[in-house]
Amino acid sequence: MSEQPLQREHQSMSMMYGTYADILFVLFPFLVIGMQRLWDGNLYEMLKHTDLSIAAAILAGLAIGKFVLGLVSNQDLGRYKERIVFFIALTLFVVLGPAIILILSIMGGSEVPGFVAFVQPILLIIAISLYSTAVSISNILTRDLTGAEPAASADAPPVEAASRDQATHAPLDLPRHTGS
């Protein structure tokens, strides 16, 4: 097996762990709130509070940031620019807008309809999916930007392969069990 596919696999795994770590850090305070409501016997009532909509709005905002990062990091996207802009609009329209409307409506003080208990978890799942997609797209575009071999100039000394590998080492690269 050549080094290039193995290195890409390591980078993909590192990206996946980093993405899910971000999601878990965002969801942790809401887990604590949920556990407290479960302790009080009000778990179903949690689904009628703004907690899940707030988490969905946070993840949607992070997703939009990652989409924009991917959009501005690579100027040679061509036809893919429209796709990234579509994902930004989709995130605004499907997650961020409804989450903000739900937050404002629930905080309005009137009785919360029962469908909110089903809509909020769906919004959160969609927000997690869009954030994962945004991180993947952003990393692919920035990797394409930084993964290209630098053009060697006449007066620059040649860069050794070992120093190039150290410079592109993934921060969350986990060691593999080799069996020995």
Secondary structure per residue as TSV (DSSP state, phi and psi in degrees):
chain	resnum	aa	ss	phi	psi
A	1	M	-	360.0	130.3
A	2	S	-	-75.6	165.0
A	3	E	H	-71.4	-32.4
A	4	Q	H	-62.4	-52.2
A	5	P	H	-63.8	-34.5
A	6	L	H	-66.0	-41.4
A	7	Q	H	-65.7	-40.2
A	8	R	H	-64.2	-38.1
A	9	E	H	-63.9	-42.8
A	10	H	H	-62.0	-42.6
A	11	Q	H	-65.5	-39.2
A	12	S	H	-66.0	-41.9
A	13	M	H	-64.9	-42.0
A	14	S	H	-62.8	-41.3
A	15	M	H	-62.9	-42.3
A	16	M	H	-63.3	-45.9
A	17	Y	H	-62.8	-41.6
A	18	G	H	-64.3	-40.2
A	19	T	H	-63.8	-47.8
A	20	Y	H	-70.8	-27.9
A	21	A	H	-65.1	-42.3
A	22	D	H	-59.0	-45.7
A	23	I	H	-63.3	-42.6
A	24	L	H	-65.9	-37.5
A	25	F	H	-66.3	-36.0
A	26	V	H	-69.0	-40.7
A	27	L	H	-81.3	-15.3
A	28	F	H	-56.8	-48.6
A	29	P	H	-61.5	-33.1
A	30	F	H	-74.1	-28.8
A	31	L	H	-65.0	-42.7
A	32	V	H	-62.6	-44.5
A	33	I	H	-62.0	-42.7
A	34	G	H	-63.0	-40.5
A	35	M	H	-65.7	-38.4
A	36	Q	H	-65.5	-40.4
A	37	R	H	-68.3	-35.5
A	38	L	H	-63.9	-41.1
A	39	W	H	-60.6	-39.0
A	40	D	T	-80.4	-6.8
A	41	G	T	82.5	21.7
A	42	N	-	-117.5	40.1
A	43	L	H	-65.8	-42.0
A	44	Y	H	-64.2	-34.1
A	45	E	H	-66.0	-24.9
A	46	M	H	-62.3	-34.4
A	47	L	T	-69.8	-14.5
A	48	K	T	-103.0	3.6
A	49	H	S	-96.3	173.7
A	50	T	S	-80.9	-0.9
A	51	D	H	-55.9	-50.5
A	52	L	H	-69.5	-32.7
A	53	S	H	-68.8	-36.3
A	54	I	H	-64.7	-44.6
A	55	A	H	-62.3	-41.5
A	56	A	H	-64.1	-40.0
A	57	A	H	-65.9	-39.0
A	58	I	H	-63.6	-48.1
A	59	L	H	-65.6	-35.7
A	60	A	H	-65.4	-40.8
A	61	G	H	-63.3	-41.3
A	62	L	H	-64.3	-38.9
A	63	A	H	-63.6	-44.4
A	64	I	H	-61.0	-40.6
A	65	G	H	-60.8	-42.5
A	66	K	H	-67.7	-39.6
A	67	F	H	-62.0	-43.5
A	68	V	H	-65.5	-39.3
A	69	L	H	-60.1	-43.4
A	70	G	H	-65.5	-34.4
A	71	L	H	-69.7	-40.7
A	72	V	H	-88.6	-13.9
A	73	S	H	-78.6	-25.9
A	74	N	-	-127.3	112.2
A	75	Q	S	-79.7	-15.6
A	76	D	-	-101.7	51.2
A	77	L	-	-85.4	-24.9
A	78	G	T	60.1	-121.3
A	79	R	T	-72.2	-13.9
A	80	Y	H	-77.8	-14.9
A	81	K	H	-58.4	-42.6
A	82	E	H	-64.5	-35.0
A	83	R	H	-67.4	-41.3
A	84	I	H	-67.3	-42.2
A	85	V	H	-62.3	-36.3
A	86	F	H	-61.1	-43.7
A	87	F	H	-65.8	-34.8
A	88	I	H	-64.1	-47.6
A	89	A	H	-63.7	-39.6
A	90	L	H	-61.6	-42.8
A	91	T	I	-63.4	-43.2
A	92	L	I	-64.2	-45.3
A	93	F	I	-76.4	-39.5
A	94	V	I	-91.6	-31.6
A	95	V	I	-115.2	-59.9
A	96	L	I	-64.5	-46.4
A	97	G	H	-59.9	-55.6
A	98	P	H	-60.5	-36.0
A	99	A	H	-63.9	-43.7
A	100	I	H	-66.7	-40.4
A	101	I	H	-62.4	-42.5
A	102	L	H	-64.6	-41.6
A	103	I	H	-59.6	-48.3
A	104	L	H	-66.0	-40.2
A	105	S	H	-68.5	-41.9
A	106	I	H	-67.0	-40.0
A	107	M	H	-73.4	-12.0
A	108	G	T	-64.3	-18.3
A	109	G	-	99.0	-13.0
A	110	S	S	-78.5	171.4
A	111	E	-	-67.4	136.9
A	112	V	-	-86.5	125.3
A	113	P	-	-66.8	156.7
A	114	G	T	-66.7	-27.5
A	115	F	T	-64.5	-20.2
A	116	V	H	-61.9	-33.5
A	117	A	H	-65.2	-21.4
A	118	F	H	-98.6	-32.2
A	119	V	H	-72.4	-41.7
A	120	Q	H	-62.3	-46.2
A	121	P	H	-62.7	-35.2
A	122	I	H	-64.5	-43.0
A	123	L	H	-59.4	-41.2
A	124	L	H	-65.6	-41.7
A	125	I	H	-64.5	-42.4
A	126	I	H	-64.9	-39.9
A	127	A	H	-63.7	-41.2
A	128	I	H	-63.0	-43.0
A	129	S	H	-63.7	-44.6
A	130	L	H	-66.9	-36.7
A	131	Y	H	-65.4	-43.0
A	132	S	H	-61.1	-42.4
A	133	T	H	-63.6	-42.4
A	134	A	H	-63.1	-42.4
A	135	V	H	-64.5	-41.8
A	136	S	H	-62.0	-47.0
A	137	I	H	-63.3	-45.2
A	138	S	H	-62.2	-43.2
A	139	N	H	-68.7	-37.1
A	140	I	H	-63.5	-44.5
A	141	L	H	-68.7	-40.2
A	142	T	H	-73.4	-30.7
A	143	R	H	-68.2	-41.2
A	144	D	H	-62.0	-34.4
A	145	L	H	-72.0	-43.2
A	146	T	H	-92.3	-17.1
A	147	G	H	-78.3	-13.8
A	148	A	S	-69.5	143.9
A	149	E	-	-65.5	131.1
A	150	P	-	-68.1	142.1
A	151	A	-	-71.1	129.5
A	152	A	-	-82.7	127.6
A	153	S	-	-92.2	163.7
A	154	A	T	-67.1	-33.3
A	155	D	T	-97.6	-2.3
A	156	A	S	-90.0	139.2
A	157	P	-	-71.2	151.2
A	158	P	-	-66.7	143.5
A	159	V	-	-93.6	129.9
A	160	E	-	-74.3	153.4
A	161	A	H	-64.1	-36.1
A	162	A	H	-65.2	-40.4
A	163	S	H	-71.1	-31.9
A	164	R	H	-65.4	-41.7
A	165	D	H	-64.2	-38.1
A	166	Q	H	-68.0	-34.4
A	167	A	H	-71.4	-28.8
A	168	T	T	-103.3	15.5
A	169	H	-	-64.7	131.1
A	170	A	-	-71.8	138.4
A	171	P	T	-69.3	-27.8
A	172	L	T	-108.7	29.3
A	173	D	-	-70.6	113.3
A	174	L	-	-91.5	142.3
A	175	P	-	-69.4	145.9
A	176	R	-	-95.5	146.4
A	177	H	-	-80.3	119.7
A	178	T	-	-94.1	-10.9
A	179	G	-	92.8	-2.7
A	180	S	-	-113.2	360.0
